[in-house]
Amino acid sequence: MMDIEKITSEEEYRKVLQRIDELFNAKKDTPEYEELQHLTDLVDDYEDGLL
């Protein structure tokens, strides 16, 4: 599990995307699914800041 609250660099961004790929098929109502949801929210926030 990644313990991150905000993506602050391209390196972190790439690591989070890699972890999302690993979790992509996580089943609902599991810790992995919750991590996936959290990480996708972080990516959305990071990408919104780049525009």
N, CA, C and O atoms as CSV, one atom per row, in Angstrom:
chain,resi,resn,atom,element,x,y,z
A,1,MET,N,N,0.842,-1.184,0.000
A,1,MET,CA,C,0.000,0.000,0.000
A,1,MET,C,C,0.882,1.240,0.000
A,1,MET,O,O,1.854,1.338,0.750
A,2,MET,N,N,0.520,2.177,-0.854
A,2,MET,CA,C,1.253,3.438,-0.913
A,2,MET,C,C,0.678,4.390,0.126
A,2,MET,O,O,-0.535,4.580,0.206
A,3,ASP,N,N,1.552,4.978,0.913
A,3,ASP,CA,C,1.134,5.938,1.929
A,3,ASP,C,C,1.499,7.332,1.425
A,3,ASP,O,O,2.564,7.860,1.746
A,4,ILE,N,N,0.614,7.914,0.643
A,4,ILE,CA,C,0.872,9.213,0.027
A,4,ILE,C,C,-0.409,10.038,0.076
A,4,ILE,O,O,-1.502,9.522,-0.156
A,5,GLU,N,N,-0.262,11.311,0.379
A,5,GLU,CA,C,-1.432,12.184,0.478
A,5,GLU,C,C,-1.516,13.198,-0.656
A,5,GLU,O,O,-2.577,13.768,-0.912
A,6,LYS,N,N,-0.392,13.419,-1.332
A,6,LYS,CA,C,-0.373,14.370,-2.439
A,6,LYS,C,C,0.807,14.041,-3.339
A,6,LYS,O,O,1.903,13.749,-2.862
A,7,ILE,N,N,0.576,14.091,-4.637
A,7,ILE,CA,C,1.656,13.868,-5.601
A,7,ILE,C,C,2.366,15.197,-5.797
A,7,ILE,O,O,1.742,16.204,-6.133
A,8,THR,N,N,3.686,15.189,-5.581
A,8,THR,CA,C,4.435,16.445,-5.649
A,8,THR,C,C,5.524,16.456,-6.713
A,8,THR,O,O,6.228,17.453,-6.871
A,9,SER,N,N,5.668,15.343,-7.451
A,9,SER,CA,C,6.712,15.305,-8.476
A,9,SER,C,C,6.326,14.324,-9.578
A,9,SER,O,O,5.440,13.487,-9.406
A,10,GLU,N,N,7.003,14.447,-10.699
A,10,GLU,CA,C,6.785,13.516,-11.809
A,10,GLU,C,C,7.138,12.088,-11.405
A,10,GLU,O,O,6.478,11.138,-11.826
A,11,GLU,N,N,8.174,11.939,-10.594
A,11,GLU,CA,C,8.581,10.612,-10.143
A,11,GLU,C,C,7.472,9.961,-9.310
A,11,GLU,O,O,7.136,8.796,-9.521
A,12,GLU,N,N,6.911,10.710,-8.369
A,12,GLU,CA,C,5.790,10.183,-7.583
A,12,GLU,C,C,4.607,9.871,-8.481
A,12,GLU,O,O,3.940,8.851,-8.307
A,13,TYR,N,N,4.350,10.735,-9.425
A,13,TYR,CA,C,3.245,10.541,-10.370
A,13,TYR,C,C,3.397,9.213,-11.112
A,13,TYR,O,O,2.443,8.442,-11.214
A,14,ARG,N,N,4.586,8.952,-11.624
A,14,ARG,CA,C,4.834,7.696,-12.340
A,14,ARG,C,C,4.680,6.480,-11.425
A,14,ARG,O,O,4.141,5.453,-11.838
A,15,LYS,N,N,5.153,6.599,-10.179
A,15,LYS,CA,C,5.017,5.494,-9.230
A,15,LYS,C,C,3.549,5.223,-8.904
A,15,LYS,O,O,3.134,4.069,-8.797
A,16,VAL,N,N,2.776,6.280,-8.748
A,16,VAL,CA,C,1.354,6.122,-8.454
A,16,VAL,C,C,0.647,5.480,-9.648
A,16,VAL,O,O,-0.193,4.598,-9.468
A,17,LEU,N,N,0.978,5.913,-10.858
A,17,LEU,CA,C,0.364,5.298,-12.044
A,17,LEU,C,C,0.707,3.812,-12.132
A,17,LEU,O,O,-0.137,3.001,-12.515
A,18,GLN,N,N,1.912,3.461,-11.788
A,18,GLN,CA,C,2.317,2.054,-11.792
A,18,GLN,C,C,1.510,1.264,-10.759
A,18,GLN,O,O,1.050,0.156,-11.036
A,19,ARG,N,N,1.344,1.835,-9.580
A,19,ARG,CA,C,0.571,1.156,-8.542
A,19,ARG,C,C,-0.901,1.027,-8.953
A,19,ARG,O,O,-1.532,0.005,-8.681
A,20,ILE,N,N,-1.444,2.049,-9.600
A,20,ILE,CA,C,-2.821,1.974,-10.091
A,20,ILE,C,C,-2.955,0.818,-11.074
A,20,ILE,O,O,-3.938,0.077,-11.038
A,21,ASP,N,N,-1.983,0.668,-11.934
A,21,ASP,CA,C,-1.997,-0.437,-12.888
A,21,ASP,C,C,-2.031,-1.785,-12.161
A,21,ASP,O,O,-2.742,-2.700,-12.578
A,22,GLU,N,N,-1.269,-1.903,-11.084
A,22,GLU,CA,C,-1.239,-3.142,-10.307
A,22,GLU,C,C,-2.589,-3.415,-9.633
A,22,GLU,O,O,-2.980,-4.569,-9.458
A,23,LEU,N,N,-3.282,-2.362,-9.265
A,23,LEU,CA,C,-4.545,-2.499,-8.530
A,23,LEU,C,C,-5.774,-2.473,-9.431
A,23,LEU,O,O,-6.899,-2.574,-8.944
A,24,PHE,N,N,-5.575,-2.341,-10.713
A,24,PHE,CA,C,-6.671,-2.067,-11.644
A,24,PHE,C,C,-7.863,-3.008,-11.501
A,24,PHE,O,O,-9.004,-2.566,-11.644
A,25,ASN,N,N,-7.639,-4.268,-11.229
A,25,ASN,CA,C,-8.739,-5.234,-11.133
A,25,ASN,C,C,-9.146,-5.541,-9.695
A,25,ASN,O,O,-9.715,-6.598,-9.420
A,26,ALA,N,N,-8.858,-4.626,-8.789
A,26,ALA,CA,C,-9.224,-4.844,-7.391
A,26,ALA,C,C,-10.736,-4.960,-7.247
A,26,ALA,O,O,-11.498,-4.257,-7.911
A,27,LYS,N,N,-11.146,-5.857,-6.370
A,27,LYS,CA,C,-12.578,-6.067,-6.137
A,27,LYS,C,C,-13.105,-5.031,-5.159
A,27,LYS,O,O,-12.426,-4.634,-4.212
A,28,LYS,N,N,-14.355,-4.600,-5.421
A,28,LYS,CA,C,-15.012,-3.630,-4.550
A,28,LYS,C,C,-15.019,-4.116,-3.111
A,28,LYS,O,O,-15.004,-5.315,-2.833
A,29,ASP,N,N,-15.043,-3.148,-2.209
A,29,ASP,CA,C,-15.104,-3.420,-0.765
A,29,ASP,C,C,-13.884,-4.173,-0.238
A,29,ASP,O,O,-13.992,-4.960,0.702
A,30,THR,N,N,-12.723,-3.929,-0.848
A,30,THR,CA,C,-11.469,-4.486,-0.356
A,30,THR,C,C,-10.507,-3.324,-0.081
A,30,THR,O,O,-10.682,-2.235,-0.628
A,31,PRO,N,N,-9.512,-3.545,0.746
A,31,PRO,CA,C,-8.517,-2.488,0.980
A,31,PRO,C,C,-7.817,-2.058,-0.314
A,31,PRO,O,O,-7.474,-0.888,-0.479
A,32,GLU,N,N,-7.611,-2.996,-1.215
A,32,GLU,CA,C,-6.957,-2.678,-2.485
A,32,GLU,C,C,-7.825,-1.733,-3.322
A,32,GLU,O,O,-7.316,-0.811,-3.959
A,33,TYR,N,N,-9.123,-1.970,-3.314
A,33,TYR,CA,C,-10.038,-1.112,-4.066
A,33,TYR,C,C,-10.045,0.296,-3.475
A,33,TYR,O,O,-10.056,1.283,-4.210
A,34,GLU,N,N,-10.039,0.385,-2.150
A,34,GLU,CA,C,-10.006,1.700,-1.510
A,34,GLU,C,C,-8.705,2.432,-1.831
A,34,GLU,O,O,-8.708,3.643,-2.049
A,35,GLU,N,N,-7.599,1.697,-1.859
A,35,GLU,CA,C,-6.321,2.304,-2.239
A,35,GLU,C,C,-6.385,2.797,-3.685
A,35,GLU,O,O,-5.915,3.892,-3.997
A,36,LEU,N,N,-6.964,1.988,-4.552
A,36,LEU,CA,C,-7.116,2.375,-5.960
A,36,LEU,C,C,-7.910,3.669,-6.074
A,36,LEU,O,O,-7.518,4.571,-6.815
A,37,GLN,N,N,-9.004,3.769,-5.361
A,37,GLN,CA,C,-9.836,4.976,-5.401
A,37,GLN,C,C,-9.043,6.192,-4.920
A,37,GLN,O,O,-9.091,7.257,-5.535
A,38,HIS,N,N,-8.319,6.023,-3.826
A,38,HIS,CA,C,-7.514,7.114,-3.273
A,38,HIS,C,C,-6.451,7.571,-4.269
A,38,HIS,O,O,-6.266,8.769,-4.485
A,39,LEU,N,N,-5.760,6.616,-4.870
A,39,LEU,CA,C,-4.684,6.964,-5.798
A,39,LEU,C,C,-5.219,7.624,-7.065
A,39,LEU,O,O,-4.590,8.540,-7.595
A,40,THR,N,N,-6.364,7.175,-7.554
A,40,THR,CA,C,-6.923,7.817,-8.755
A,40,THR,C,C,-7.357,9.241,-8.435
A,40,THR,O,O,-7.258,10.118,-9.294
A,41,ASP,N,N,-7.833,9.490,-7.228
A,41,ASP,CA,C,-8.161,10.862,-6.821
A,41,ASP,C,C,-6.904,11.726,-6.800
A,41,ASP,O,O,-6.930,12.875,-7.240
A,42,LEU,N,N,-5.803,11.174,-6.289
A,42,LEU,CA,C,-4.545,11.925,-6.258
A,42,LEU,C,C,-4.064,12.256,-7.671
A,42,LEU,O,O,-3.587,13.362,-7.928
A,43,VAL,N,N,-4.190,11.303,-8.574
A,43,VAL,CA,C,-3.779,11.528,-9.966
A,43,VAL,C,C,-4.653,12.626,-10.579
A,43,VAL,O,O,-4.136,13.524,-11.244
A,44,ASP,N,N,-5.940,12.566,-10.367
A,44,ASP,CA,C,-6.841,13.615,-10.877
A,44,ASP,C,C,-6.425,14.979,-10.373
A,44,ASP,O,O,-6.342,15.931,-11.151
A,45,ASP,N,N,-6.160,15.087,-9.080
A,45,ASP,CA,C,-5.737,16.373,-8.504
A,45,ASP,C,C,-4.420,16.844,-9.114
A,45,ASP,O,O,-4.273,18.023,-9.437
A,46,TYR,N,N,-3.473,15.941,-9.273
A,46,TYR,CA,C,-2.176,16.290,-9.844
A,46,TYR,C,C,-2.327,16.752,-11.285
A,46,TYR,O,O,-1.751,17.763,-11.685
A,47,GLU,N,N,-3.101,16.008,-12.057
A,47,GLU,CA,C,-3.274,16.363,-13.471
A,47,GLU,C,C,-4.040,17.674,-13.617
A,47,GLU,O,O,-3.748,18.450,-14.527
A,48,ASP,N,N,-4.998,17.938,-12.758
A,48,ASP,CA,C,-5.719,19.216,-12.798
A,48,ASP,C,C,-4.769,20.378,-12.548
A,48,ASP,O,O,-4.934,21.450,-13.132
A,49,GLY,N,N,-3.782,20.179,-11.692
A,49,GLY,CA,C,-2.812,21.226,-11.395
A,49,GLY,C,C,-1.846,21.491,-12.534
A,49,GLY,O,O,-1.215,22.548,-12.576
A,50,LEU,N,N,-1.719,20.551,-13.457
A,50,LEU,CA,C,-0.810,20.708,-14.596
A,50,LEU,C,C,-1.443,21.501,-15.732
A,50,LEU,O,O,-0.735,22.034,-16.587
A,51,LEU,N,N,-2.751,21.583,-15.747
A,51,LEU,CA,C,-3.439,22.259,-16.860
A,51,LEU,C,C,-3.450,23.755,-16.708
A,51,LEU,O,O,-3.990,24.459,-17.562
